[in-house]
Amino acid sequence: MSELPIYQDPRYRKYLAALIAVLVASAAGYYWYASLQDGLPDGIAMSNGRIEAEQVNVATKYAGRVDDIYVREGDFVEAGQKVASMDAVQTRAQVAAAKAEVSRAEHAKAQAVAAIAQRKAELDLAKAEYQRAVTLNRKGHLSTETLDQRRARLRSAEAALTTSQAAEAEAASAIEAARARFDQLQNMLDDMDLVAPRAGRVQYRVAEPGEVLAAGGTVVTLLDVSDVYMTIFLPAREAGRLSLGGEARLILDPAADYVIPAKVTFVSSEAQFTPKSVETQEERDNLMFRVKLSIDPDLLARFEKRVKTGVRGVGYVKLDPATAWPDRLKVALPESTPAQSVPAGGAGSDQG
């Protein structure tokens, strides 16, 4: 049986179809990229990027068992809000013992103060008796032996006062040590309640009640929706023309009808993608630098429940501040309720 011509071979047709699909996709991608570039003035550059936000880990300071977690993934929390608690039975007992130690030290000091008052009275009496003994001895009405006894009693009273004063100082030091221990344990007890260091949205519950964590173990991860930005990469010839605080625009893939205003808040000082050797002008132009385009916090406050990280999109930046934004990059935002409105001239206004 003779073989089929190559163009009639099913395997050949399958390979040919796959090749055509790749070419079509490549062409579509090129024309899509070209369409983005078309109409952009020379003073504006663009690059693909994705939305990111600062993450904050709420972690336990000390090793222990998670007692309870009061938030769920997706909940919004305020700064200082309690989000979880650790088992604190032993710590509470230590705090109670430290508090009792403070009371004991304070009682010891009170006793020392009372003893000083008593010793001072005894010293005053011993001084008076000694002075009288000196006078009587000079007149011959008191023996030298009795005078020596009065002198010894005076010195004993002075020594007793010194001892009582030392006991008071020791009691005062004991109070300071007991209070320091109490404060330390009280701070440990306070740290058993885990609070949000800043406002944000709960992204992950990393642990669950009953789990035993090491010191520094993360319980909840928060997403700071007041610090949201897009990261893009630009070649050296464009990144070098950027200025911090410069205007930017963001268009997200899931909401292509909206244009979000942003600002350039970071330009990396080091290239992220570096060829093996950089010797020519073309190779220097191929160096790519990371650029951060941040959204104004006032604008984020209006749409905080819509903020999602990982969303892909395109970032546009002004290389020349004098360049005007084209019409398709004029700010366009979703409607917000009056309670969420931003004051005139805020982040939602278009300056371009």
Contacts in CASP RR format, 6 or more apart in sequence:
PFRMAT RR
TARGET T0000
AUTHOR 0000-0000-0000
METHOD contacts of the structure
MODEL  1
MSELPIYQDPRYRKYLAALIAVLVASAAGYYWYASLQDGLPDGIAMSNGR
IEAEQVNVATKYAGRVDDIYVREGDFVEAGQKVASMDAVQTRAQVAAAKA
EVSRAEHAKAQAVAAIAQRKAELDLAKAEYQRAVTLNRKGHLSTETLDQR
RARLRSAEAALTTSQAAEAEAASAIEAARARFDQLQNMLDDMDLVAPRAG
RVQYRVAEPGEVLAAGGTVVTLLDVSDVYMTIFLPAREAGRLSLGGEARL
ILDPAADYVIPAKVTFVSSEAQFTPKSVETQEERDNLMFRVKLSIDPDLL
ARFEKRVKTGVRGVGYVKLDPATAWPDRLKVALPESTPAQSVPAGGAGSD
QG
6 12 0 8 1.000
7 13 0 8 1.000
36 46 0 8 1.000
36 314 0 8 1.000
37 46 0 8 1.000
39 326 0 8 1.000
40 46 0 8 1.000
40 316 0 8 1.000
40 326 0 8 1.000
41 323 0 8 1.000
41 324 0 8 1.000
41 326 0 8 1.000
42 319 0 8 1.000
42 320 0 8 1.000
42 323 0 8 1.000
43 318 0 8 1.000
43 319 0 8 1.000
43 320 0 8 1.000
43 323 0 8 1.000
44 316 0 8 1.000
44 317 0 8 1.000
44 318 0 8 1.000
44 319 0 8 1.000
44 320 0 8 1.000
44 323 0 8 1.000
44 325 0 8 1.000
44 326 0 8 1.000
44 329 0 8 1.000
45 234 0 8 1.000
45 238 0 8 1.000
45 316 0 8 1.000
45 317 0 8 1.000
45 319 0 8 1.000
46 314 0 8 1.000
46 315 0 8 1.000
46 316 0 8 1.000
46 317 0 8 1.000
47 232 0 8 1.000
47 233 0 8 1.000
47 234 0 8 1.000
47 291 0 8 1.000
47 314 0 8 1.000
47 315 0 8 1.000
48 232 0 8 1.000
48 312 0 8 1.000
48 313 0 8 1.000
48 314 0 8 1.000
48 315 0 8 1.000
49 230 0 8 1.000
49 231 0 8 1.000
49 232 0 8 1.000
49 233 0 8 1.000
49 312 0 8 1.000
49 313 0 8 1.000
49 314 0 8 1.000
49 315 0 8 1.000
50 230 0 8 1.000
50 231 0 8 1.000
50 309 0 8 1.000
50 310 0 8 1.000
50 311 0 8 1.000
50 312 0 8 1.000
50 313 0 8 1.000
51 228 0 8 1.000
51 229 0 8 1.000
51 230 0 8 1.000
51 250 0 8 1.000
51 252 0 8 1.000
51 307 0 8 1.000
51 308 0 8 1.000
51 309 0 8 1.000
51 310 0 8 1.000
51 311 0 8 1.000
51 313 0 8 1.000
52 228 0 8 1.000
52 229 0 8 1.000
52 230 0 8 1.000
52 231 0 8 1.000
52 309 0 8 1.000
52 310 0 8 1.000
53 223 0 8 1.000
53 224 0 8 1.000
53 225 0 8 1.000
53 227 0 8 1.000
53 228 0 8 1.000
53 229 0 8 1.000
53 307 0 8 1.000
53 309 0 8 1.000
54 223 0 8 1.000
54 224 0 8 1.000
54 227 0 8 1.000
55 203 0 8 1.000
55 221 0 8 1.000
55 222 0 8 1.000
55 223 0 8 1.000
55 224 0 8 1.000
56 196 0 8 1.000
56 197 0 8 1.000
56 198 0 8 1.000
56 200 0 8 1.000
56 221 0 8 1.000
56 222 0 8 1.000
56 223 0 8 1.000
56 224 0 8 1.000
57 206 0 8 1.000
57 218 0 8 1.000
57 220 0 8 1.000
57 221 0 8 1.000
57 222 0 8 1.000
58 83 0 8 1.000
58 84 0 8 1.000
58 194 0 8 1.000
58 195 0 8 1.000
58 196 0 8 1.000
58 197 0 8 1.000
58 218 0 8 1.000
58 219 0 8 1.000
58 220 0 8 1.000
58 221 0 8 1.000
58 222 0 8 1.000
59 194 0 8 1.000
59 216 0 8 1.000
59 217 0 8 1.000
59 218 0 8 1.000
59 219 0 8 1.000
60 66 0 8 1.000
60 86 0 8 1.000
60 191 0 8 1.000
60 194 0 8 1.000
60 213 0 8 1.000
60 215 0 8 1.000
60 216 0 8 1.000
60 217 0 8 1.000
60 219 0 8 1.000
61 188 0 8 1.000
61 191 0 8 1.000
61 215 0 8 1.000
61 216 0 8 1.000
62 86 0 8 1.000
62 188 0 8 1.000
62 191 0 8 1.000
62 192 0 8 1.000
62 215 0 8 1.000
63 212 0 8 1.000
63 213 0 8 1.000
63 214 0 8 1.000
63 215 0 8 1.000
64 86 0 8 1.000
64 87 0 8 1.000
64 212 0 8 1.000
64 213 0 8 1.000
65 86 0 8 1.000
65 87 0 8 1.000
65 210 0 8 1.000
65 211 0 8 1.000
65 212 0 8 1.000
65 213 0 8 1.000
66 84 0 8 1.000
66 85 0 8 1.000
66 86 0 8 1.000
66 87 0 8 1.000
66 207 0 8 1.000
66 208 0 8 1.000
66 209 0 8 1.000
66 210 0 8 1.000
66 211 0 8 1.000
66 212 0 8 1.000
66 213 0 8 1.000
66 219 0 8 1.000
67 84 0 8 1.000
67 85 0 8 1.000
67 86 0 8 1.000
67 87 0 8 1.000
67 88 0 8 1.000
67 192 0 8 1.000
67 209 0 8 1.000
67 210 0 8 1.000
68 84 0 8 1.000
68 85 0 8 1.000
68 209 0 8 1.000
69 83 0 8 1.000
69 84 0 8 1.000
69 205 0 8 1.000
69 207 0 8 1.000
69 208 0 8 1.000
69 209 0 8 1.000
69 219 0 8 1.000
69 220 0 8 1.000
70 82 0 8 1.000
70 83 0 8 1.000
70 84 0 8 1.000
70 85 0 8 1.000
71 77 0 8 1.000
71 83 0 8 1.000
71 84 0 8 1.000
71 202 0 8 1.000
71 205 0 8 1.000
71 220 0 8 1.000
72 202 0 8 1.000
72 205 0 8 1.000
73 202 0 8 1.000
73 203 0 8 1.000
73 204 0 8 1.000
73 205 0 8 1.000
74 201 0 8 1.000
74 202 0 8 1.000
74 203 0 8 1.000
75 201 0 8 1.000
75 202 0 8 1.000
76 199 0 8 1.000
76 200 0 8 1.000
76 201 0 8 1.000
76 202 0 8 1.000
76 304 0 8 1.000
76 305 0 8 1.000
77 83 0 8 1.000
77 196 0 8 1.000
77 199 0 8 1.000
77 200 0 8 1.000
77 201 0 8 1.000
77 202 0 8 1.000
77 222 0 8 1.000
78 196 0 8 1.000
78 199 0 8 1.000
79 196 0 8 1.000
79 197 0 8 1.000
79 198 0 8 1.000
79 199 0 8 1.000
80 195 0 8 1.000
80 196 0 8 1.000
80 197 0 8 1.000
81 195 0 8 1.000
81 196 0 8 1.000
82 193 0 8 1.000
82 194 0 8 1.000
82 195 0 8 1.000
83 194 0 8 1.000
83 195 0 8 1.000
83 196 0 8 1.000
83 202 0 8 1.000
83 219 0 8 1.000
83 220 0 8 1.000
84 193 0 8 1.000
84 194 0 8 1.000
84 219 0 8 1.000
84 220 0 8 1.000
85 192 0 8 1.000
85 193 0 8 1.000
85 194 0 8 1.000
86 192 0 8 1.000
86 193 0 8 1.000
86 194 0 8 1.000
87 192 0 8 1.000
88 189 0 8 1.000
88 192 0 8 1.000
91 185 0 8 1.000
91 188 0 8 1.000
91 189 0 8 1.000
91 192 0 8 1.000
92 189 0 8 1.000
94 185 0 8 1.000
94 188 0 8 1.000
95 182 0 8 1.000
95 185 0 8 1.000
95 186 0 8 1.000
95 189 0 8 1.000
98 178 0 8 1.000
98 181 0 8 1.000
98 182 0 8 1.000
98 185 0 8 1.000
98 186 0 8 1.000
99 182 0 8 1.000
101 178 0 8 1.000
101 181 0 8 1.000
101 182 0 8 1.000
102 175 0 8 1.000
102 178 0 8 1.000
102 179 0 8 1.000
102 182 0 8 1.000
104 178 0 8 1.000
105 171 0 8 1.000
105 174 0 8 1.000
105 175 0 8 1.000
105 177 0 8 1.000
105 178 0 8 1.000
106 175 0 8 1.000
108 171 0 8 1.000
108 174 0 8 1.000
109 168 0 8 1.000
109 171 0 8 1.000
109 172 0 8 1.000
109 174 0 8 1.000
109 175 0 8 1.000
111 171 0 8 1.000
112 164 0 8 1.000
112 167 0 8 1.000
112 168 0 8 1.000
112 170 0 8 1.000
112 171 0 8 1.000
113 168 0 8 1.000
115 164 0 8 1.000
115 167 0 8 1.000
115 168 0 8 1.000
116 161 0 8 1.000
116 164 0 8 1.000
116 165 0 8 1.000
116 168 0 8 1.000
118 164 0 8 1.000
119 157 0 8 1.000
119 160 0 8 1.000
119 161 0 8 1.000
119 163 0 8 1.000
119 164 0 8 1.000
120 161 0 8 1.000
122 157 0 8 1.000
122 160 0 8 1.000
122 161 0 8 1.000
123 154 0 8 1.000
123 157 0 8 1.000
123 158 0 8 1.000
123 160 0 8 1.000
123 161 0 8 1.000
125 157 0 8 1.000
126 150 0 8 1.000
126 153 0 8 1.000
126 154 0 8 1.000
126 156 0 8 1.000
126 157 0 8 1.000
126 158 0 8 1.000
127 154 0 8 1.000
127 157 0 8 1.000
129 150 0 8 1.000
129 153 0 8 1.000
129 154 0 8 1.000
130 150 0 8 1.000
130 151 0 8 1.000
130 153 0 8 1.000
130 154 0 8 1.000
133 142 0 8 1.000
133 146 0 8 1.000
133 147 0 8 1.000
133 150 0 8 1.000
133 151 0 8 1.000
134 147 0 8 1.000
136 142 0 8 1.000
137 143 0 8 1.000
137 144 0 8 1.000
137 146 0 8 1.000
137 147 0 8 1.000
194 219 0 8 1.000
194 220 0 8 1.000
196 222 0 8 1.000
198 222 0 8 1.000
198 224 0 8 1.000
198 226 0 8 1.000
199 224 0 8 1.000
199 225 0 8 1.000
199 226 0 8 1.000
200 222 0 8 1.000
200 223 0 8 1.000
200 224 0 8 1.000
200 225 0 8 1.000
200 226 0 8 1.000
201 222 0 8 1.000
201 223 0 8 1.000
201 225 0 8 1.000
201 304 0 8 1.000
201 307 0 8 1.000
202 220 0 8 1.000
202 221 0 8 1.000
202 222 0 8 1.000
202 223 0 8 1.000
203 221 0 8 1.000
203 222 0 8 1.000
203 223 0 8 1.000
204 220 0 8 1.000
204 221 0 8 1.000
205 219 0 8 1.000
205 220 0 8 1.000
206 217 0 8 1.000
206 218 0 8 1.000
206 219 0 8 1.000
206 220 0 8 1.000
206 221 0 8 1.000
207 213 0 8 1.000
207 217 0 8 1.000
207 218 0 8 1.000
207 219 0 8 1.000
207 220 0 8 1.000
213 219 0 8 1.000
223 307 0 8 1.000
223 309 0 8 1.000
225 300 0 8 1.000
225 304 0 8 1.000
225 307 0 8 1.000
226 297 0 8 1.000
226 300 0 8 1.000
226 301 0 8 1.000
226 304 0 8 1.000
227 294 0 8 1.000
227 297 0 8 1.000
228 294 0 8 1.000
228 295 0 8 1.000
228 300 0 8 1.000
228 307 0 8 1.000
228 309 0 8 1.000
229 262 0 8 1.000
229 265 0 8 1.000
229 292 0 8 1.000
229 293 0 8 1.000
229 294 0 8 1.000
229 295 0 8 1.000
230 250 0 8 1.000
230 262 0 8 1.000
230 292 0 8 1.000
230 293 0 8 1.000
230 313 0 8 1.000
230 315 0 8 1.000
231 290 0 8 1.000
231 291 0 8 1.000
231 292 0 8 1.000
231 293 0 8 1.000
232 290 0 8 1.000
232 291 0 8 1.000
232 293 0 8 1.000
232 315 0 8 1.000
232 317 0 8 1.000
233 272 0 8 1.000
233 273 0 8 1.000
233 288 0 8 1.000
233 289 0 8 1.000
233 290 0 8 1.000
233 291 0 8 1.000
234 242 0 8 1.000
234 288 0 8 1.000
234 289 0 8 1.000
234 291 0 8 1.000
234 317 0 8 1.000
235 285 0 8 1.000
235 286 0 8 1.000
235 287 0 8 1.000
235 288 0 8 1.000
235 289 0 8 1.000
236 271 0 8 1.000
236 284 0 8 1.000
236 285 0 8 1.000
236 286 0 8 1.000
236 287 0 8 1.000
236 288 0 8 1.000
236 289 0 8 1.000
237 285 0 8 1.000
238 317 0 8 1.000
238 319 0 8 1.000
239 267 0 8 1.000
239 268 0 8 1.000
239 288 0 8 1.000
239 289 0 8 1.000
239 291 0 8 1.000
240 267 0 8 1.000
240 289 0 8 1.000
241 319 0 8 1.000
241 320 0 8 1.000
242 264 0 8 1.000
242 267 0 8 1.000
242 291 0 8 1.000
242 317 0 8 1.000
242 319 0 8 1.000
243 264 0 8 1.000
243 321 0 8 1.000
244 264 0 8 1.000
244 265 0 8 1.000
244 266 0 8 1.000
244 267 0 8 1.000
245 263 0 8 1.000
245 264 0 8 1.000
245 265 0 8 1.000
246 263 0 8 1.000
246 264 0 8 1.000
246 317 0 8 1.000
246 318 0 8 1.000
246 321 0 8 1.000
247 261 0 8 1.000
247 262 0 8 1.000
247 263 0 8 1.000
247 264 0 8 1.000
247 317 0 8 1.000
247 318 0 8 1.000
247 321 0 8 1.000
247 325 0 8 1.000
247 351 0 8 1.000
247 352 0 8 1.000
248 261 0 8 1.000
248 262 0 8 1.000
248 263 0 8 1.000
248 264 0 8 1.000
248 293 0 8 1.000
248 315 0 8 1.000
248 316 0 8 1.000
248 317 0 8 1.000
248 318 0 8 1.000
249 259 0 8 1.000
249 260 0 8 1.000
249 261 0 8 1.000
249 262 0 8 1.000
249 315 0 8 1.000
249 316 0 8 1.000
249 325 0 8 1.000
249 329 0 8 1.000
249 331 0 8 1.000
250 259 0 8 1.000
250 260 0 8 1.000
250 261 0 8 1.000
250 262 0 8 1.000
250 293 0 8 1.000
250 295 0 8 1.000
250 313 0 8 1.000
250 314 0 8 1.000
250 315 0 8 1.000
250 316 0 8 1.000
251 258 0 8 1.000
251 259 0 8 1.000
251 260 0 8 1.000
251 313 0 8 1.000
251 314 0 8 1.000
251 315 0 8 1.000
251 316 0 8 1.000
251 329 0 8 1.000
252 258 0 8 1.000
252 260 0 8 1.000
252 311 0 8 1.000
252 312 0 8 1.000
252 313 0 8 1.000
253 311 0 8 1.000
253 312 0 8 1.000
253 313 0 8 1.000
254 311 0 8 1.000
255 334 0 8 1.000
257 332 0 8 1.000
258 332 0 8 1.000
258 333 0 8 1.000
258 334 0 8 1.000
259 328 0 8 1.000
259 329 0 8 1.000
259 330 0 8 1.000
259 331 0 8 1.000
259 332 0 8 1.000
259 333 0 8 1.000
260 295 0 8 1.000
260 299 0 8 1.000
260 331 0 8 1.000
260 333 0 8 1.000
261 295 0 8 1.000
261 296 0 8 1.000
261 299 0 8 1.000
261 331 0 8 1.000
261 347 0 8 1.000
261 348 0 8 1.000
261 350 0 8 1.000
261 351 0 8 1.000
262 293 0 8 1.000
262 294 0 8 1.000
262 295 0 8 1.000
262 296 0 8 1.000
262 315 0 8 1.000
263 293 0 8 1.000
263 294 0 8 1.000
263 296 0 8 1.000
264 291 0 8 1.000
264 292 0 8 1.000
264 293 0 8 1.000
264 317 0 8 1.000
265 292 0 8 1.000
265 293 0 8 1.000
265 294 0 8 1.000
266 290 0 8 1.000
266 291 0 8 1.000
266 292 0 8 1.000
267 289 0 8 1.000
267 290 0 8 1.000
267 291 0 8 1.000
267 292 0 8 1.000
268 289 0 8 1.000
268 290 0 8 1.000
268 291 0 8 1.000
270 289 0 8 1.000
271 287 0 8 1.000
271 288 0 8 1.000
271 289 0 8 1.000
272 288 0 8 1.000
272 289 0 8 1.000
272 290 0 8 1.000
273 286 0 8 1.000
273 287 0 8 1.000
273 288 0 8 1.000
274 287 0 8 1.000
275 283 0 8 1.000
275 286 0 8 1.000
275 287 0 8 1.000
277 283 0 8 1.000
278 284 0 8 1.000
278 287 0 8 1.000
291 317 0 8 1.000
293 315 0 8 1.000
293 317 0 8 1.000
295 347 0 8 1.000
296 346 0 8 1.000
296 347 0 8 1.000
296 348 0 8 1.000
297 347 0 8 1.000
298 342 0 8 1.000
298 346 0 8 1.000
298 347 0 8 1.000
298 348 0 8 1.000
299 333 0 8 1.000
299 342 0 8 1.000
299 346 0 8 1.000
299 347 0 8 1.000
299 348 0 8 1.000
300 307 0 8 1.000
301 340 0 8 1.000
301 342 0 8 1.000
302 336 0 8 1.000
302 340 0 8 1.000
302 341 0 8 1.000
302 342 0 8 1.000
303 333 0 8 1.000
303 334 0 8 1.000
303 336 0 8 1.000
303 340 0 8 1.000
306 334 0 8 1.000
316 329 0 8 1.000
318 325 0 8 1.000
324 352 0 8 1.000
325 352 0 8 1.000
330 350 0 8 1.000
330 352 0 8 1.000
331 348 0 8 1.000
331 349 0 8 1.000
331 350 0 8 1.000
331 352 0 8 1.000
333 348 0 8 1.000
336 342 0 8 1.000
342 348 0 8 1.000
END
